[in-house]
Amino acid sequence: MGTESQRAYWDALAPEYARITRIRTDDFHWGPQIPGERELRVLPPLGPGSSALELGCGEGQNSVFLAKKGVRCEAIDVSEAQLAFARGLAASSTGS
């Protein structure tokens, strides 16, 4: 599947995916059906002064989780619709 096909797929799916999928921001998640970082302990120590690049961020829950720990995050996704959800989550999480 090429980039344009992936973009079209996720742009079309994003509203329904956001409606039915609940991914929390109080733990780093590795996938909807996979245990979080609290259980897996895969990430290096991250905190103020750290930076992270989240590729394929979807709705941005992991970036919000890291930002709450003081990590400077850049989040990228092929889907503009997913990025719109991520921007909304980031704004509601920071109060801006």
Phi and psi restraints in degrees (value plus and minus 20) as a CYANA .aco file:
   2 GLY   PHI     -99.5   -59.5
   2 GLY   PSI     150.6   190.6
   3 THR   PHI     -78.0   -38.0
   3 THR   PSI     -64.5   -24.5
   4 GLU   PHI     -84.7   -44.7
   4 GLU   PSI     -58.3   -18.3
   5 SER   PHI     -85.5   -45.5
   5 SER   PSI     -61.9   -21.9
   6 GLN   PHI     -83.6   -43.6
   6 GLN   PSI     -63.6   -23.6
   7 ARG   PHI     -80.1   -40.1
   7 ARG   PSI     -68.4   -28.4
   8 ALA   PHI     -81.8   -41.8
   8 ALA   PSI     -61.8   -21.8
   9 TYR   PHI     -79.4   -39.4
   9 TYR   PSI     -72.2   -32.2
  10 TRP   PHI     -92.8   -52.8
  10 TRP   PSI     -53.3   -13.3
  11 ASP   PHI     -82.3   -42.3
  11 ASP   PSI     -59.5   -19.5
  12 ALA   PHI     -93.5   -53.5
  12 ALA   PSI     -57.6   -17.6
  13 LEU   PHI    -101.6   -61.6
  13 LEU   PSI     -44.1    -4.1
  14 ALA   PHI     -70.5   -30.5
  14 ALA   PSI     -69.1   -29.1
  15 PRO   PHI     -81.2   -41.2
  15 PRO   PSI     -62.7   -22.7
  16 GLU   PHI     -89.9   -49.9
  16 GLU   PSI     -60.5   -20.5
  17 TYR   PHI     -80.6   -40.6
  17 TYR   PSI     -62.9   -22.9
  18 ALA   PHI     -85.2   -45.2
  18 ALA   PSI     -54.4   -14.4
  19 ARG   PHI     -90.4   -50.4
  19 ARG   PSI     -59.1   -19.1
  20 ILE   PHI    -121.3   -81.3
  20 ILE   PSI     -34.5     5.5
  21 THR   PHI    -124.3   -84.3
  21 THR   PSI     108.1   148.1
  22 ARG   PHI    -136.5   -96.5
  22 ARG   PSI      84.8   124.8
  23 ILE   PHI    -132.9   -92.9
  23 ILE   PSI      99.8   139.8
  24 ARG   PHI     -97.4   -57.4
  24 ARG   PSI     144.0   184.0
  25 THR   PHI    -132.0   -92.0
  25 THR   PSI      -5.6    34.4
  26 ASP   PHI    -119.5   -79.5
  26 ASP   PSI     -11.6    28.4
  27 ASP   PHI    -175.5  -135.5
  27 ASP   PSI     133.3   173.3
  28 PHE   PHI     -99.7   -59.7
  28 PHE   PSI     107.9   147.9
  29 HIS   PHI    -128.0   -88.0
  29 HIS   PSI     127.0   167.0
  30 TRP   PHI    -123.6   -83.6
  30 TRP   PSI     -24.4    15.6
  31 GLY   PHI     140.6   180.6
  31 GLY   PSI     137.7   177.7
  32 PRO   PHI     -78.2   -38.2
  32 PRO   PSI     -49.1    -9.1
  33 GLN   PHI    -130.1   -90.1
  33 GLN   PSI      -5.9    34.1
  34 ILE   PHI    -134.9   -94.9
  34 ILE   PSI     122.5   162.5
  35 PRO   PHI     -76.2   -36.2
  35 PRO   PSI     134.8   174.8
  36 GLY   PHI    -103.2   -63.2
  36 GLY   PSI    -198.8  -158.8
  37 GLU   PHI     -81.9   -41.9
  37 GLU   PSI     -54.3   -14.3
  38 ARG   PHI     -74.1   -34.1
  38 ARG   PSI     -56.1   -16.1
  39 GLU   PHI    -109.8   -69.8
  39 GLU   PSI     -61.0   -21.0
  40 LEU   PHI    -103.6   -63.6
  40 LEU   PSI     -53.4   -13.4
  41 ARG   PHI      32.0    72.0
  41 ARG   PSI      40.5    80.5
  42 VAL   PHI    -122.1   -82.1
  42 VAL   PSI     -54.2   -14.2
  43 LEU   PHI     -90.5   -50.5
  43 LEU   PSI     129.7   169.7
  44 PRO   PHI     -93.1   -53.1
  44 PRO   PSI     147.7   187.7
  45 PRO   PHI     -81.2   -41.2
  45 PRO   PSI     108.6   148.6
  46 LEU   PHI    -150.2  -110.2
  46 LEU   PSI     122.9   162.9
  47 GLY   PHI    -192.6  -152.6
  47 GLY   PSI    -181.2  -141.2
  48 PRO   PHI     -71.5   -31.5
  48 PRO   PSI     113.9   153.9
  49 GLY   PHI      73.6   113.6
  49 GLY   PSI     -34.7     5.3
  50 SER   PHI    -105.0   -65.0
  50 SER   PSI     140.2   180.2
  51 SER   PHI    -155.5  -115.5
  51 SER   PSI     135.2   175.2
  52 ALA   PHI    -163.9  -123.9
  52 ALA   PSI     127.9   167.9
  53 LEU   PHI    -137.9   -97.9
  53 LEU   PSI      97.4   137.4
  54 GLU   PHI    -122.1   -82.1
  54 GLU   PSI      92.0   132.0
  55 LEU   PHI    -112.9   -72.9
  55 LEU   PSI     112.4   152.4
  56 GLY   PHI      49.0    89.0
  56 GLY   PSI      29.4    69.4
  57 CYS   PHI     -90.6   -50.6
  57 CYS   PSI     -36.9     3.1
  58 GLY   PHI      37.5    77.5
  58 GLY   PSI    -144.4  -104.4
  59 GLU   PHI    -104.0   -64.0
  59 GLU   PSI     -19.2    20.8
  60 GLY   PHI      62.2   102.2
  60 GLY   PSI      -3.0    37.0
  61 GLN   PHI     -79.3   -39.3
  61 GLN   PSI     -60.5   -20.5
  62 ASN   PHI     -86.6   -46.6
  62 ASN   PSI     -59.5   -19.5
  63 SER   PHI     -84.4   -44.4
  63 SER   PSI     -59.0   -19.0
  64 VAL   PHI     -83.9   -43.9
  64 VAL   PSI     -64.4   -24.4
  65 PHE   PHI     -76.1   -36.1
  65 PHE   PSI     -68.7   -28.7
  66 LEU   PHI     -87.3   -47.3
  66 LEU   PSI     -60.6   -20.6
  67 ALA   PHI     -80.7   -40.7
  67 ALA   PSI     -56.1   -16.1
  68 LYS   PHI     -83.7   -43.7
  68 LYS   PSI     -41.3    -1.3
  69 LYS   PHI    -113.3   -73.3
  69 LYS   PSI     -16.2    23.8
  70 GLY   PHI      72.0   112.0
  70 GLY   PSI     -11.5    28.5
  71 VAL   PHI    -102.1   -62.1
  71 VAL   PSI     114.3   154.3
  72 ARG   PHI    -101.1   -61.1
  72 ARG   PSI     100.6   140.6
  73 CYS   PHI    -137.0   -97.0
  73 CYS   PSI     120.8   160.8
  74 GLU   PHI    -136.5   -96.5
  74 GLU   PSI     111.3   151.3
  75 ALA   PHI    -143.0  -103.0
  75 ALA   PSI     111.5   151.5
  76 ILE   PHI    -148.1  -108.1
  76 ILE   PSI     120.6   160.6
  77 ASP   PHI    -168.7  -128.7
  77 ASP   PSI     130.9   170.9
  78 VAL   PHI     -91.7   -51.7
  78 VAL   PSI     -43.4    -3.4
  79 SER   PHI    -116.9   -76.9
  79 SER   PSI      98.7   138.7
  80 GLU   PHI     -84.9   -44.9
  80 GLU   PSI     -53.2   -13.2
  81 ALA   PHI     -84.6   -44.6
  81 ALA   PSI     -62.5   -22.5
  82 GLN   PHI     -84.0   -44.0
  82 GLN   PSI     -61.3   -21.3
  83 LEU   PHI     -83.4   -43.4
  83 LEU   PSI     -53.7   -13.7
  84 ALA   PHI     -83.9   -43.9
  84 ALA   PSI     -62.0   -22.0
  85 PHE   PHI     -83.6   -43.6
  85 PHE   PSI     -60.5   -20.5
  86 ALA   PHI     -82.8   -42.8
  86 ALA   PSI     -62.9   -22.9
  87 ARG   PHI     -82.4   -42.4
  87 ARG   PSI     -61.1   -21.1
  88 GLY   PHI     -83.9   -43.9
  88 GLY   PSI     -62.9   -22.9
  89 LEU   PHI     -83.8   -43.8
  89 LEU   PSI     -64.0   -24.0
  90 ALA   PHI     -81.2   -41.2
  90 ALA   PSI     -64.0   -24.0
  91 ALA   PHI     -85.2   -45.2
  91 ALA   PSI     -62.1   -22.1
  92 SER   PHI     -91.8   -51.8
  92 SER   PSI     -46.8    -6.8
  93 SER   PHI     -99.4   -59.4
  93 SER   PSI     -46.4    -6.4
  94 THR   PHI    -122.5   -82.5
  94 THR   PSI     -29.8    10.2
  95 GLY   PHI      58.7    98.7
  95 GLY   PSI      -8.0    32.0
